[in-house]
Amino acid sequence: MVDEIRYEYTTVRAIRGTDSSMIAKMQKDGWEFVDQTPGMLRSTLNFRRPKKPVLWRLIGVGVAVLAVLAVAGGIASALSDGGEKGEGETKAEAATTAAATTAPVVSEQPAAAPTPTAVESPATKVITARNNPEFAALLKADSCDDANVDFATKYAGRTVAFNGSIVHMAPHGDYDTRYDFLLGPGDKGPRTTVGPAFHYEDVNVFDLNLTGKKIPAIVGAGDKFRFVAEVREFNTVQCSFYLDPVSTEVR
């Protein structure tokens, strides 16, 4: 009976208009496109691929093969050395004895999986200008450059960290405790002219998760921080690069 194929699934968010390129990239990595859910600014793409066979099953098959070979070898040895057996022992009895003493015991328990080594996965590593040339180039690019949408599409959901400052800060809607922040790389605040237009949308000061030796009671345009944030998406119409705050360290 053929074993039922089991799949693993993953979901990717892509900015509208880049769906085809994202699907092609995932298919190149072995993923099968399942379906998509369109949104106003981004689409949710669902993929699957067959799970790899469990290692212990392969080990079990190998042990069984070794057992068969050992039994065959014991029988052959017994037949060839029949003249050296004890008085009154037949060749068949000698073969049975050899098989019983040489055949390994095959355990029905799966082989214990090796203990994984704690190694930081590239997918969880915080992206900085030092360890990612694409991000280093992005921080020096124009706010409407294609590098913005390329980076947002490739690294959506990943975490980035950079030294920057608040370019602008305004209340969000009718709320006086929630704000929209415009951030820029570097230390020039409102005078920033280079790099993406990073946005935090509809957050309060507590959402910034301020850290450092001297945490300010209020924040405003011109304040310098070490921003750590999650990549959301890039709005190609507004040339706005949206992030979600993770932590904000005072510099």
Secondary structure as the mmCIF struct_conf table of DSSP 4:
data_model
#
loop_
_struct_conf.conf_type_id
_struct_conf.id
_struct_conf.beg_label_comp_id
_struct_conf.beg_label_asym_id
_struct_conf.beg_label_seq_id
_struct_conf.end_label_comp_id
_struct_conf.end_label_asym_id
_struct_conf.end_label_seq_id
HELX_LH_PP_P HELX_LH_PP_P1 VAL A 2 ILE A 5
STRN STRN1 TYR A 7 ILE A 15
TURN_TY1_P TURN_TY1_P1 ARG A 16 GLY A 17
HELX_RH_AL_P HELX_RH_AL_P1 ASP A 19 LYS A 28
TURN_TY1_P TURN_TY1_P2 ASP A 29 GLY A 30
HELX_LH_PP_P HELX_LH_PP_P2 TRP A 31 TRP A 31
STRN STRN2 GLU A 32 THR A 37
BEND BEND1 MET A 40 LEU A 41
STRN STRN3 ARG A 42 PRO A 50
HELX_LH_PP_P HELX_LH_PP_P3 LYS A 51 VAL A 54
HELX_RH_AL_P HELX_RH_AL_P2 LEU A 55 SER A 80
TURN_TY1_P TURN_TY1_P3 ASP A 81 ASP A 81
HELX_RH_3T_P HELX_RH_3T_P1 GLY A 82 GLU A 84
BEND BEND2 LYS A 85 LYS A 85
HELX_LH_PP_P HELX_LH_PP_P4 GLY A 86 GLY A 86
TURN_TY1_P TURN_TY1_P4 GLU A 87 GLY A 88
HELX_RH_AL_P HELX_RH_AL_P3 LYS A 91 THR A 102
BEND BEND3 ALA A 103 ALA A 103
HELX_LH_PP_P HELX_LH_PP_P5 PRO A 104 SER A 107
BEND BEND4 GLU A 108 GLN A 109
HELX_LH_PP_P HELX_LH_PP_P6 PRO A 110 THR A 117
TURN_TY1_P TURN_TY1_P5 PRO A 122 THR A 124
BEND BEND5 LYS A 125 LYS A 125
HELX_LH_PP_P HELX_LH_PP_P7 VAL A 126 VAL A 126
STRN STRN4 ILE A 127 ILE A 127
TURN_TY1_P TURN_TY1_P6 ALA A 129 ASN A 131
HELX_RH_AL_P HELX_RH_AL_P4 PRO A 133 LEU A 138
TURN_TY1_P TURN_TY1_P7 LEU A 139 LYS A 140
BEND BEND6 ALA A 141 ALA A 141
TURN_TY1_P TURN_TY1_P8 SER A 143 CYS A 144
BEND BEND7 ASP A 145 ASP A 145
HELX_RH_AL_P HELX_RH_AL_P5 ASP A 146 LYS A 154
BEND BEND8 TYR A 155 TYR A 155
TURN_TY1_P TURN_TY1_P9 ALA A 156 GLY A 157
STRN STRN5 THR A 159 PRO A 171
TURN_TY1_P TURN_TY1_P10 GLY A 173 ASP A 174
BEND BEND9 ASP A 176 THR A 177
STRN STRN6 TYR A 179 PRO A 185
BEND BEND10 GLY A 186 ASP A 187
HELX_RH_3T_P HELX_RH_3T_P2 GLY A 189 ARG A 191
BEND BEND11 VAL A 194 GLY A 195
STRN STRN7 PHE A 198 VAL A 203
HELX_RH_3T_P HELX_RH_3T_P3 VAL A 205 LEU A 208
STRN STRN8 LEU A 210 THR A 211
BEND BEND12 GLY A 212 LYS A 214
BEND BEND13 ALA A 217 ILE A 218
TURN_TY1_P TURN_TY1_P11 ALA A 221 GLY A 222
STRN STRN9 LYS A 224 ASN A 235
TURN_TY1_P TURN_TY1_P12 THR A 236 CYS A 239
STRN STRN10 SER A 240 VAL A 250
#
